[in-house]
Amino acid sequence: MKKSIIALVALSLIVGSIALARENEPNDDREKVPGPSQIKEFKDIIKRGKDLFGRRRDNSFVLVRPEAAACVKTAIETKDISLKAAITANSNAMTAAIDARTTCQKAAIDKATAAEQREANRACLDTFKKSVKASAETAKTAHKAAWTKYKADLKVCGQLQSTTGSSNIMVEDGQDSL
């Protein structure tokens, strides 16, 4: 009798866990959100375990009509010129920071005692870290400004074709990649 009860309890636990597992399975059209930068592309987001799942937003491609084409091309060119300038400025700032660190570390080696060398090297490293952080913040600000202006320019371009088509123009080209 005890064996029958134990077997019955074990069987009910197995059946219950299978039912619970099926209840937690994704049984709708939601797909896993690949990463934080893509979260804006999804709606109806839910959390399953450690992952987020959602339904893709309708980001249909909008045909750029001839009356807005020149405007969109100018917006793209302006954005890319701004991004290249930001990348060049960041690269120059990083090169200058490395050159300054090199000079500083060479001077630190000329110090007479180990304690003086250690302090001088710490100062070199602190200055280098501050320069790198400032350069990264400047690059991030410039990148954001370029994309903000680009989106605003595209809104203006969209108004040129609002009577003949959609005014929601967006030529996606990897904003999150930079």
C-alpha positions, 0 to 999 in steps of 0.5 A: 500500500505504501509503495502504491501511494509513493508511486502515485505521489511521484507520478503526480509530481512528474505530471505536475512538473510537465504541466508547469513546464508547458505553461512557461514555454513561449507559445506566442509570437514573441521573440527574444530581444537580442540586446539592450540596444534593440529593445526599442524595436520591440513592444509587448515585452515580457520577461521569461527567466533572465531573457526579455521577449517581445513582438517586433514593432512595425518598422516598415521601410518607407519609400523616399520619393523624388521630392524628398530624395535630395533632402535625405541625401543631404541629411545622410551626408551631414550625419556621416561627416559629423560622425567621421569628424567625431571619430577623428577627434577621438583618435587624435585625443587618444593618440595625444593621451598615449604620447603624453603618458609615454613622455611622463613614464620616461620621466618617471624612470629618471626619478632617484628612488622607487617611491618617487618612481611609483608616485610619478607613474601613478600620476602618469596613469591618473592623467592618462585615465582622465584623458581617456574618459574625457575623450570617450565622453566627448565622442559619445556626446558628438555621436549622439548629437549627430544622430539627433540632428540626423533624425530631426533632418529626416523629419523635415525631409518627411514633410516634403513628401507627406502629401504623397507618402509616409512622412516617417522616413528613416534610413537605418544604417547602424547607429548602434554599431558606432 
